[in-house]
Amino acid sequence: MSLVPHYIENLEPYKAGGTIAEIRQKYGLERIIKLASNENPFGPSPLAQKAIAEHIHDLHRYPDSGGIELRSRLAAIYKVKVENVVIGSGSEGIMSNIMRTFLMDEDEIITSSGTFIGFKVLANASGKKTIYVPLNNYRFELKAILPYISAKTKIIYLCNPNNPTGTIFTREEFDEFYKHVPSRVLIILDEAYFEFAEEFPEYPDSMHYRYDNVITLRTFSKAHGLAGIRVGYGMAHERLIGNLMKVKLPFEPNSLAQAAAVASLDDTDFIRHTVDTNREAREQFYQLFSELKIPFVKSYTNFVTIDLGLETRVQKIHQALLEKGIMVRPLKAFDLGQCLRITTGTPEENQIFMEAFREVTRDK
Ligand SMILES: Cc1ncc(COP(=O)(O)O)c(C=O)c1O
């Protein structure tokens, strides 16, 4: 008899990009620049750090299981009710709860092949049939998803902007798509990078319109710089949120995460600085790649994806950068073997990356 279901037995474990400590040890380098995981290079906001220090003395107490302070702050910001907001251990934690809450029997999932790996891992671990519709020109093509919707479809996962390509679908595209999606299908709209995208008029910030079968997911891991503490949030109709609240672990996210997130929401200067420096960095990257005649994808996020044509070239450049202490992300695991994704860093880190990139692409 098998110890685990066949779909767990056959699951490929998630391979993260490697830690700074691992790379430092492997290559014997002092300085490592990590531009591989779309984190905020400036760290957590000072207000969040202060809140963590203050709450450390209360760690002998359980967190507020209702997460009321953080949920109320989010509800006020987005002008919804507390009952419309769920929080979790990262937006991935909420995704995992969505799968546990809503999927049953013969339900099926639809998403795209070139999208967030964390969701693919959850979909594969659910044991449900998952249909991966290819991207078109690095974008989610919503109309290509429609023919795959059947009576069995339960969840459609859309990532906007999309990781790892940085592209968006527009409000018009979504509205047209939505008209054809049955109301029993739950649409997950993953907006992990929304703080970077919201300044673009063509970006359909999903909180500007509410649908009963859509759940918007956002996170404190990216612009807010709190990836290590694990806190994210979701917003949807209270019936959806009410069911998620029944299934989620009562004490997630932990108390430091809740306190840090509340404080981070107050630090609008920090977010502005993050978004402003990211915009400049993205432009510098575009200029570099244009100069080097390397095709890049216009990004609405804090990373830029480039197309190096061949997977072997990606491997060589990735390795050469690693040897210089610069971590970037090859996209083979995202079904984009010819592509490399570079997260923006601090202005100093970006300069070092750009110089190194020129050098390593000279002969590769
Ligand atoms: C599109 C997308 N969604 C979700 C996440 C995970 O976010 P969290 O840290 O909140 O679980 C990431 C992280 O890389 C992401 O790129």
The ligand as an ORCA input file, in Angstrom:
! r2SCAN-3c Opt
* xyz 0 1
  C       2.472     36.201     -7.967
  C       2.861     35.845     -6.590
  N       1.925     35.503     -5.716
  C       2.233     35.176     -4.462
  C       3.542     35.173     -4.034
  C       3.840     34.720     -2.645
  O       3.573     35.707     -1.784
  P       3.592     35.460     -0.227
  O       4.981     35.704      0.210
  O       2.622     36.476      0.267
  O       3.127     34.067      0.054
  C       4.556     35.518     -4.903
  C       5.953     35.474     -4.473
  O       6.872     35.358     -5.205
  C       4.210     35.861     -6.212
  O       5.143     36.195     -7.103
*
